[in-house]
Amino acid sequence: MNTKLLARCTFVLDKSTAKHLSFLSHRFQRSRSQIVRDLLSEPVAAMAQLLQTLPSDPTSADIRQLRLDGLAAIDQASATARTTLGVDSDA
């Protein structure tokens, strides 16, 4: 393991999630760790970035803005996915 780029973490998953993860690992011929890294890296970074903008004692307006920013991030991710997949959003 490349310890300069990777960190070891331990997770407990429900059995059905572990089964699905193993299926994806086999289907994509990638390790379960790689599948988890691929699935989590962008959403976790985006969530951390959003929460870093939230004050430690947020007001209702701060929380509302966080929700709006989260929706904008979801819209952007969805648009990127549609473009990547070649799916026309008007169809």
Number of C-alpha atoms within 10 A of each C-alpha: 7 6 7 6 6 9 8 7 6 5 5 7 10 8 9 9 11 13 12 11 18 16 13 15 17 12 9 11 11 12 14 17 13 12 16 12 12 11 11 12 10 12 14 11 11 15 12 11 11 15 14 10 11 14 10 8 7 11 11 9 9 14 14 12 14 17 13 12 13 16 12 12 16 14 12 12 14 13 15 12 12 13 12 9 9 9 11 9 9 4 4
